[in-house]
Amino acid sequence: MPKKWFKILAPKIFNKMEIGQSLSEEGKDLLGRTISLPLSTLLGDRSRHYVIVKLKIVDAKEGKAFTEIKSMKISRSYLVRYVRRRTSRVDSIDDVVTKDGKRMRIKSLLVTAFKAKRRQRYSLRKALSEEVKKRLKEYTADAFVLSVSVGKFQATIKKKLSKIYPLRFSEIRVIEMKD
């Protein structure tokens, strides 16, 4: 059986744009394959080049391969620029369920404007975890990924938690979809 080209399409939230092609005899051979690419390619915004999106092929038919988001990660080199001397880094890892029932692991990061004491870091971590869990109940998985992609979610977290201690930076480091 001759091989044929399949167009690999991005998920619906990224307007199902073509992100590549793959050669295969049958569409079922493509299922489960992953594609990594920068978020800037999907959004058309070069400023988000440091975010790497991993897409998984979940369906293939009629010469098209459809994908869904498997994970999003921020490059380590980007984060290192923000964590400096006389600042504190606060990390949080949370397993959450979205409004549409999808399970995901969210790894968040805060960088304070000044060196924070242990109790302040503890308060920030606890508040960050609670805020992420509370806000994710309001979002569907796709809406959350889109909100993080444009930086809206991080901005609301930073604004809310700056009342506890002044923050320099707020970011969602990793989003991993659970099966």
Backbone torsions as a table, in degrees:
resi	resn	phi	psi	omega
1	MET	NA	130.3	-177.5
2	PRO	-73.2	150.1	178.2
3	LYS	-82.7	153.8	177.1
4	LYS	-138.2	160.4	-177.1
5	TRP	-84.0	136.2	174.6
6	PHE	-114.7	130.0	174.5
7	LYS	-79.4	130.2	177.8
8	ILE	-94.7	121.9	-175.5
9	LEU	-108.5	142.1	177.2
10	ALA	-71.0	163.6	177.5
11	PRO	-62.3	166.9	-176.5
12	LYS	-56.6	-37.2	-177.6
13	ILE	-65.4	-19.0	176.1
14	PHE	-106.7	28.1	174.2
15	ASN	61.8	25.9	177.3
16	LYS	48.5	38.7	179.3
17	MET	-72.1	151.3	179.7
18	GLU	-74.5	126.1	-178.4
19	ILE	-113.4	-4.8	179.2
20	GLY	169.6	-175.9	177.7
21	GLN	-138.3	155.4	177.9
22	SER	-143.0	145.7	-179.3
23	LEU	-97.7	129.8	-178.4
24	SER	-158.4	152.3	175.9
25	GLU	-72.3	-48.1	-179.5
26	GLU	-129.8	155.5	-180.0
27	GLY	-64.5	-31.2	-176.8
28	LYS	-67.2	-19.7	176.8
29	ASP	-69.2	-23.6	-178.7
30	LEU	-83.4	-21.4	-175.3
31	LEU	-57.8	133.1	178.6
32	GLY	92.5	-13.8	177.8
33	ARG	-68.1	149.9	179.0
34	THR	-117.7	150.0	178.5
35	ILE	-127.6	130.1	176.5
36	SER	-110.3	134.5	177.7
37	LEU	-155.3	157.2	179.3
38	PRO	-70.5	147.5	179.3
39	LEU	-61.6	-27.9	-179.9
40	SER	-59.8	-31.6	178.0
41	THR	-66.7	-40.7	-177.6
42	LEU	-75.9	-35.8	-177.3
43	LEU	-90.5	-21.7	-174.4
44	GLY	75.0	19.8	-178.5
45	ASP	-119.0	106.8	-174.6
46	ARG	-66.3	-16.6	-178.3
47	SER	-70.6	-14.8	-179.0
48	ARG	-103.9	33.1	-177.8
49	HIS	-68.7	-20.4	-176.5
50	TYR	-82.2	-5.3	178.5
51	VAL	-98.5	123.2	179.4
52	ILE	-103.5	125.9	-179.9
53	VAL	-106.2	131.5	176.9
54	LYS	-108.5	120.7	-179.6
55	LEU	-109.9	143.9	-179.5
56	LYS	-116.2	132.6	178.0
57	ILE	-76.1	122.4	-176.2
58	VAL	-113.5	-16.5	-179.1
59	ASP	-155.8	144.8	178.0
60	ALA	-145.3	124.3	177.0
61	LYS	-160.5	152.0	177.1
62	GLU	52.2	41.7	176.4
63	GLY	75.6	11.8	179.6
64	LYS	-127.3	138.9	176.4
65	ALA	-114.6	123.8	-176.5
66	PHE	-99.9	141.3	-175.1
67	THR	-120.3	164.6	169.3
68	GLU	-138.3	160.4	-176.6
69	ILE	-74.3	129.7	176.5
70	LYS	-100.0	-42.6	177.5
71	SER	-161.9	162.6	173.3
72	MET	-134.7	133.3	-180.0
73	LYS	-136.7	145.8	175.4
74	ILE	-97.5	136.2	-177.7
75	SER	-64.0	143.4	-177.6
76	ARG	-61.9	-39.0	-178.5
77	SER	-61.1	-31.9	177.5
78	TYR	-69.1	-43.5	-177.7
79	LEU	-68.5	-34.9	-177.8
80	VAL	-59.6	-30.7	-179.8
81	ARG	-62.4	-27.7	-174.6
82	TYR	-92.6	-25.1	-179.2
83	VAL	-90.4	106.8	-175.5
84	ARG	-122.6	179.0	173.6
85	ARG	-63.6	150.4	179.5
86	ARG	61.5	27.3	169.5
87	THR	-130.1	166.4	177.5
88	SER	-123.5	144.7	177.7
89	ARG	-107.7	131.2	179.4
90	VAL	-123.8	119.6	179.6
91	ASP	-110.2	150.5	176.1
92	SER	-142.4	137.5	176.4
93	ILE	-123.0	121.9	-175.6
94	ASP	-131.9	135.6	171.4
95	ASP	-97.3	121.5	-173.5
96	VAL	-131.7	163.3	175.2
97	VAL	-121.8	129.7	-178.7
98	THR	-82.1	175.3	-179.4
99	LYS	-57.6	-35.7	-179.1
100	ASP	-90.4	11.5	173.2
101	GLY	86.9	8.2	179.0
102	LYS	-85.1	136.2	179.3
103	ARG	-94.4	139.2	178.0
104	MET	-150.2	158.1	174.8
105	ARG	-109.1	125.5	-178.3
106	ILE	-112.5	125.4	175.8
107	LYS	-112.0	113.0	-176.1
108	SER	-108.6	160.3	-177.6
109	LEU	-142.3	136.7	171.6
110	LEU	-124.5	143.0	172.6
111	VAL	-123.6	124.2	-178.2
112	THR	-80.0	160.4	179.5
113	ALA	-74.3	-30.2	179.8
114	PHE	-134.1	170.4	177.7
115	LYS	-64.0	122.5	-178.6
116	ALA	-99.4	149.2	176.6
117	LYS	-76.8	164.6	-175.4
118	ARG	-57.6	-44.8	-179.2
119	ARG	-63.3	-37.9	178.5
120	GLN	-67.7	-41.2	177.4
121	ARG	-63.3	-40.8	178.3
122	TYR	-61.4	-45.7	179.8
123	SER	-62.4	-42.0	178.1
124	LEU	-63.2	-45.1	-179.0
125	ARG	-62.1	-44.8	-179.3
126	LYS	-64.1	-45.8	179.8
127	ALA	-65.2	-38.9	178.3
128	LEU	-61.6	-47.5	-179.8
129	SER	-61.2	-46.2	179.6
130	GLU	-63.5	-41.7	-178.4
131	GLU	-65.4	-43.4	179.1
132	VAL	-63.1	-46.6	-179.9
133	LYS	-63.0	-41.8	-178.9
134	LYS	-67.1	-46.6	-176.7
135	ARG	-69.0	-32.8	-177.8
136	LEU	-69.6	-21.7	176.0
137	LYS	-67.6	-20.2	-179.8
138	GLU	-87.9	-17.0	-174.1
139	TYR	-104.8	148.2	163.8
140	THR	-83.2	165.5	-178.2
141	ALA	-59.5	-45.1	-179.1
142	ASP	-65.3	-42.6	179.9
143	ALA	-64.4	-37.7	179.0
144	PHE	-65.5	-47.1	179.8
145	VAL	-60.1	-42.1	178.7
146	LEU	-65.5	-40.8	178.6
147	SER	-63.7	-40.8	177.2
148	VAL	-69.4	-37.1	-178.9
149	SER	-59.6	-37.7	-178.4
150	VAL	-95.7	-4.4	175.3
151	GLY	89.3	4.9	-177.7
152	LYS	-67.5	-44.5	-178.6
153	PHE	-61.4	-45.4	-179.2
154	GLN	-63.4	-37.6	-179.2
155	ALA	-64.6	-40.8	179.4
156	THR	-68.1	-37.6	177.3
157	ILE	-63.2	-47.2	-178.4
158	LYS	-61.1	-44.5	-179.0
159	LYS	-62.1	-42.8	-177.9
160	LYS	-69.6	-44.0	-174.5
161	LEU	-83.5	-12.7	176.6
162	SER	-65.8	-16.4	177.0
163	LYS	-71.9	-26.0	178.1
164	ILE	-79.0	-47.5	179.6
165	TYR	-157.4	141.1	-177.6
166	PRO	-58.6	129.3	-178.5
167	LEU	-109.6	143.9	176.6
168	ARG	-96.5	-31.6	-168.9
169	PHE	-156.0	140.7	175.8
170	SER	-137.4	133.0	-177.5
171	GLU	-152.8	150.3	170.1
172	ILE	-95.7	108.8	-175.4
173	ARG	-70.8	-46.3	-173.1
174	VAL	-141.5	138.8	169.0
175	ILE	-124.0	120.6	177.6
176	GLU	-120.9	125.6	176.5
177	MET	-81.6	135.3	177.8
178	LYS	-100.3	144.1	179.4
179	ASP	-89.2	NA	NA
